[in-house]
Amino acid sequence: MKKLTKRQIACIIICGVALLALVCDRLLLSDQTGPQSAAAAPRQTASARRGVPRPQATAAPAPSKRTPIRRRLADLAERMTFDSDTDGDAMRPSDAWLAELTPADDVKVAPPPVVGESPTAAFRRSHRLEAVMLRDRGGQAVVNGRMLSVGETLDGFRLTGLSTTSATFESGEKTVVLTLKLLPTGMRDR
């Protein structure tokens, strides 16, 4: 007979405990048996609840020792209804926050070109390196909030190389190196 590994023994123990819990729940803690106990009460649809004020949460009756957990959870779900049509989006920022935003905050305007400025100087002036992520095969750089992989082009310049603190862009024979603006040592810890 083959000896069981520690992992196999652990899986057998976990399955045994799960089976024991299922048997205890079904046989010892259940107040009903058969398919009628599994039937769920029909829920009121969101369209039927529109325009109807939500009922206030009421105190739950004290569960008896014989009330199975599934019944208690069903009662809790019935009291704590959530209507997505009236409750709204939980991840949406508040209206007060949205009112503070102005369109100018979202739009980044490039500085106007300087007369007689070379394309490399214009590129360096209008772009800021914000982050560098090195990988085995190249990496990525964040320039003016835009994620670029090695080989991608930005305003006619192709990202050709990365170091821990810089990104190199090339356009024909022209090369531009953007560097990270590092904080003084004391400022990094804040």
C-alpha positions as CSV (number, residue, x, y, z in Angstrom):
1,M,0.0,0.0,0.0
2,K,1.2,3.5,-0.9
3,K,2.0,5.9,1.9
4,L,0.0,9.1,2.0
5,T,1.8,12.4,1.8
6,K,1.2,15.2,4.4
7,R,-0.7,17.2,1.8
8,Q,-3.1,14.2,1.1
9,I,-3.6,13.6,4.8
10,A,-4.5,17.3,5.3
11,C,-7.0,17.2,2.4
12,I,-8.6,14.1,3.8
13,I,-8.9,15.8,7.3
14,I,-10.4,19.0,5.8
15,C,-13.0,17.0,3.7
16,G,-13.9,14.9,6.8
17,V,-14.5,18.1,8.9
18,A,-16.6,19.6,6.0
19,L,-18.6,16.4,5.8
20,L,-19.2,16.3,9.5
21,A,-20.3,20.0,9.5
22,L,-22.8,19.2,6.7
23,V,-24.2,16.2,8.5
24,C,-24.5,18.2,11.7
25,D,-26.3,21.1,9.9
26,R,-28.7,18.9,8.0
27,L,-29.5,16.4,10.8
28,L,-29.0,18.1,14.1
29,L,-29.7,21.8,13.4
30,S,-32.4,21.7,10.8
31,D,-36.0,22.3,11.8
32,Q,-37.4,20.9,8.5
33,T,-36.3,18.3,6.1
34,G,-36.9,17.7,2.4
35,P,-37.1,19.9,-0.6
36,Q,-39.8,22.2,0.9
37,S,-37.2,23.6,3.4
38,A,-34.9,24.7,0.6
39,A,-37.6,26.7,-1.3
40,A,-36.9,30.4,-1.1
41,A,-39.6,32.9,-0.6
42,P,-40.2,35.1,-3.7
43,R,-38.3,38.4,-3.5
44,Q,-39.9,41.7,-4.4
45,T,-38.3,43.0,-7.6
46,A,-36.7,46.4,-7.8
47,S,-39.3,47.7,-10.2
48,A,-42.1,46.8,-7.8
49,R,-40.3,48.7,-5.0
50,R,-39.8,51.9,-6.9
51,G,-41.6,54.9,-5.4
52,V,-42.2,52.9,-2.2
53,P,-40.2,54.2,0.8
54,R,-37.8,51.7,2.2
55,P,-38.9,50.2,5.5
56,Q,-36.7,51.0,8.5
57,A,-34.6,48.1,9.8
58,T,-36.3,46.4,12.7
59,A,-34.7,44.5,15.5
60,A,-34.2,40.9,14.7
61,P,-36.1,38.4,16.9
62,A,-33.7,36.5,19.1
63,P,-32.8,33.3,17.3
64,S,-33.5,30.1,19.1
65,K,-31.0,27.3,19.5
66,R,-33.0,25.3,17.0
67,T,-33.1,28.0,14.2
68,P,-30.7,26.9,11.5
69,I,-28.1,29.3,10.2
70,R,-29.7,29.3,6.7
71,R,-33.0,30.5,8.1
72,R,-31.3,33.2,10.1
73,L,-29.3,34.3,7.0
74,A,-32.5,34.4,5.0
75,D,-34.3,36.5,7.6
76,L,-31.3,38.9,7.7
77,A,-31.3,39.2,3.9
78,E,-35.0,40.0,3.9
79,R,-34.6,42.8,6.5
80,M,-31.5,44.3,4.8
81,T,-32.7,44.7,1.2
82,F,-30.6,46.7,-1.2
83,D,-32.3,48.4,-4.2
84,S,-29.6,49.5,-6.7
85,D,-32.1,51.8,-8.4
86,T,-32.7,53.9,-5.4
87,D,-29.6,53.4,-3.3
88,G,-27.2,54.3,-6.1
89,D,-23.6,53.3,-6.9
90,A,-21.5,52.6,-3.8
91,M,-18.3,53.5,-5.6
92,R,-19.5,56.8,-7.0
93,P,-17.8,59.9,-5.3
94,S,-20.2,62.2,-3.5
95,D,-21.8,65.1,-5.3
96,A,-19.8,67.5,-3.0
97,W,-16.5,66.1,-4.3
98,L,-17.7,66.2,-7.9
99,A,-18.8,69.8,-7.6
100,E,-15.2,70.8,-6.5
101,L,-13.7,69.4,-9.8
102,T,-13.4,71.8,-12.7
103,P,-12.7,70.8,-16.3
104,A,-9.4,72.5,-16.0
105,D,-8.3,70.0,-13.3
106,D,-8.7,67.1,-15.7
107,V,-7.1,68.6,-18.8
108,K,-3.3,68.9,-19.0
109,V,-2.3,71.6,-21.4
110,A,1.1,71.4,-23.0
111,P,3.2,74.6,-22.7
112,P,3.2,76.7,-25.9
113,P,6.2,76.1,-28.2
114,V,9.1,78.5,-28.0
115,V,10.2,80.1,-31.2
116,G,13.4,78.5,-32.6
117,E,13.4,75.7,-30.0
118,S,14.7,72.3,-31.2
119,P,12.3,69.3,-31.2
120,T,14.4,67.6,-28.5
121,A,14.3,70.7,-26.2
122,A,10.5,71.0,-26.8
123,F,10.0,67.3,-26.0
124,R,12.1,67.6,-22.8
125,R,10.3,70.7,-21.7
126,S,6.7,69.4,-22.4
127,H,7.2,65.9,-20.9
128,R,7.9,64.8,-17.3
129,L,9.0,61.3,-16.3
130,E,6.9,60.3,-13.3
131,A,7.8,56.6,-12.8
132,V,10.0,53.8,-14.1
133,M,9.3,50.1,-13.8
134,L,12.1,47.8,-15.0
135,R,11.3,44.3,-16.3
136,D,13.4,41.5,-17.8
137,R,12.3,42.4,-21.3
138,G,12.4,46.2,-21.2
139,G,10.0,47.8,-18.8
140,Q,7.6,50.7,-18.6
141,A,7.7,54.4,-18.0
142,V,5.0,56.8,-16.9
143,V,5.3,60.1,-18.7
144,N,2.8,62.8,-18.0
145,G,0.4,60.2,-16.6
146,R,0.6,57.9,-19.6
147,M,2.1,54.4,-19.3
148,L,4.6,53.6,-22.1
149,S,6.3,50.3,-22.8
150,V,9.8,50.1,-24.4
151,G,9.2,50.5,-28.2
152,E,6.1,52.7,-27.9
153,T,6.1,56.2,-29.4
154,L,5.2,59.5,-27.8
155,D,5.0,62.7,-29.9
156,G,7.3,61.3,-32.5
157,F,9.9,60.0,-30.1
158,R,10.2,56.2,-29.4
159,L,11.0,54.9,-25.9
160,T,14.2,52.9,-26.4
161,G,15.7,52.4,-23.0
162,L,15.1,52.6,-19.2
163,S,17.2,52.8,-16.1
164,T,16.2,53.1,-12.5
165,T,15.9,56.9,-12.8
166,S,15.7,57.8,-16.5
167,A,14.0,57.0,-19.8
168,T,15.6,57.4,-23.2
169,F,13.6,58.5,-26.2
170,E,14.9,58.6,-29.8
171,S,13.6,60.1,-33.0
172,G,15.9,59.5,-36.0
173,E,19.3,60.8,-34.9
174,K,17.9,62.8,-32.0
175,T,18.0,61.4,-28.4
176,V,16.3,62.8,-25.3
177,V,16.8,61.5,-21.8
178,L,14.1,62.3,-19.2
179,T,15.1,61.8,-15.6
180,L,13.0,61.4,-12.5
181,K,12.8,64.4,-10.2
182,L,13.8,62.8,-6.9
183,L,12.8,64.1,-3.5
184,P,15.5,64.9,-0.9
185,T,16.2,62.0,1.4
186,G,14.3,63.6,4.4
187,M,11.2,64.2,2.2
188,R,10.9,60.5,1.1
189,D,10.0,59.3,4.5
190,R,6.9,61.5,4.9
